Amino acid sequence: MLIPLADVPRWYAERKPGDTIAVRHGAQGLTWEQLERGANRRAHAFAARGVKAGDFVAIGLPNSNAFYETSFAIWKLGATPTSLSHRLPRGEAAAILDILKPALVVGGEPDWNAPNSVPQDFVPEGASDEPLDRPVARYWKAMTSGGSTGRPKVILDHQPAVTDTAVAPPLQMQIGAALLNPGPLYHNAPFIVSHFALFAGGSVTGMTKFDAEEALRLIDRHRLEWINFVPTMMHRIWSLPEDVRNRYDVSSLKTVFHMAAPMPAWLKEKWIEWLGPEKIFELYGGTERQGRTVISGTEWLAHKGSVGKADPTACGLRIIGEDGNDVPQGETGEVYFMPADGVGTSYHYLGAAPKRRTDGWESIGDVGQLDADGYLYLGDRLTDMILRGGANIYPAEVEAAVVAHPDVHSSIVVGLPDPELGNRIHAIIEINPGVDAQAVVDSMPALLADLLSRNKHPESYEVSTVTLRDDSGKTRRTLLRDERLAWLKAGQEFRLRAKSGVKSSD
């Protein structure tokens, strides 16, 4: 049955046992009835602050039960939610809010100076918990992105705020599935999949911050069935001691998706061996929904390294070269999508223009190639490629090899100026506590010899004292490179070199 998103909590409150938990974080859970009443109270309080149908409301809250009360409250007013990191610096938040012009900001930092806001710990004291009667929001969500330029934009999703309770959600998710959300809700995938689970009468067990062992404990304790990771999380889980990883029963898991960042092939193989290929899935696509590819673990074993095939009923996929023509099979070009319903049907931007050809096909900035069976293999974002000695080096490929080192948690690879080669490859790494950094770097050439051709080996390394990627696997590669360029200009030394590190273009 097709119902407004506003009515989802009440719909299930009337049809499920009264003690059924809809959302939980830590020891605190909300039943469907509690979610309904809490969302109603917030909706009445937001309406009193001027929010009306058609408005945007920015959510600057950490992962919490209150986040879901807020998102449903916004839909109950016929408005559209935009989720922002509650830790955004003032300048970045101001740039987004200037584009969005929200009627209200819920949470965020005090120095955002939003003209109409309520604090993170806002409680709608005295507000009614009765349902409201408002129109359905034209756009069910409006997520933000910095894109390759670093300038913010808002992506308005053209799906209205309705759902069909009789139809199973996408991405192998069953009606009533018990989902674990380990990622921050200000990113598109965690926001979508956790709400999809609720729209279909399932439950969401959320993590306020990702912890590898805690994720396994929650799967075991609550018999969770569906989860979406980023590769960084999967690497942290696999890096746990084997006895710790095997301490927990994860047999309840039916589906493990990963997306949002490149997946090292060796790590994917480990997860397939552990859980079985029928449980592992990967999605590639953008928030804009122009198109996507999906691949199961079983398919991946026959097409290693691929991110899957496009479903022709959902979208078209082309690989286009610099001359503007489709490249031959097996050759690399830019990846372009077209929604099945036509150009511009899935989204539009606030604050930016799409990278759209005159024939309507759109790119999100990645390069790739297709095999004979139509499976897509990605290179990297065009803006991230490193031109070294006339050859294109894809940072994601180098990063995947570097994190195969048992003492490396994460890696970001950037190109830095080199007078002979144009650019040299510089790897910023996070390593295990107490490990000798020079020893790790000195052991890299031997490790990488079996994984990368020599011209792709980093010429210099840097050990980071801060986390390189957030819980969604995202990083600001351009900012990291610009920071190091400034250090070089100032004569600041920040590099380590392997004793046998490669320096030439061979």
Number of C-alpha atoms within 10 A of each C-alpha: 7 10 15 19 26 29 19 22 24 16 19 23 21 11 10 14 12 13 12 16 20 25 26 18 17 12 5 10 18 21 21 28 22 21 26 25 20 25 29 28 25 27 30 23 19 25 18 11 14 11 22 20 18 17 20 24 28 27 26 25 26 22 21 19 21 21 20 24 23 25 27 27 29 33 29 31 26 28 29 29 25 24 25 26 19 19 13 14 13 14 11 15 22 17 14 22 18 12 14 20 16 23 21 21 28 24 23 26 19 12 11 19 13 20 10 13 22 18 14 19 10 12 14 18 9 9 16 16 17 13 17 17 9 14 17 22 26 19 21 22 27 25 22 22 17 13 13 16 9 12 13 20 21 21 21 22 22 18 15 15 22 20 20 14 18 10 13 17 20 10 16 14 21 19 18 16 22 27 28 28 25 26 27 24 27 21 20 20 22 21 19 13 23 27 19 22 25 26 27 22 24 22 26 28 24 25 21 15 15 18 15 18 15 14 21 19 17 19 23 17 11 13 17 23 20 26 25 23 23 22 23 24 22 17 22 15 20 16 16 13 9 10 8 12 17 11 12 16 15 19 12 14 19 18 22 22 21 23 20 20 17 22 22 21 16 13 17 24 16 14 19 19 10 10 16 13 19 14 18 20 25 25 19 21 17 14 22 20 18 27 24 23 19 21 21 19 22 16 18 22 14 9 17 16 18 25 26 24 21 22 14 12 9 15 18 18 24 22 24 21 16 9 8 11 11 15 18 14 13 15 14 19 25 25 25 24 23 26 22 16 12 13 16 18 16 20 18 17 16 15 15 14 9 14 13 16 11 7 8 15 20 23 22 21 16 16 23 21 23 24 15 8 9 15 21 28 21 22 22 20 18 16 12 19 19 23 16 21 17 11 13 13 24 21 24 23 20 24 22 22 21 30 21 20 17 11 18 19 19 23 27 25 26 27 23 18 14 12 7 11 15 14 18 27 24 24 25 22 25 22 21 12 8 6 11 11 19 16 11 19 23 16 15 22 22 11 14 19 12 10 17 15 11 17 18 23 24 27 20 20 23 20 19 16 9 8 13 20 16 15 20 24 18 14 15 15 18 15 11 15 17 13 11 18 16 11 13 14 8 9 9 11 10 13 13 18 17 18 13 13 18 17 16 12 14 9
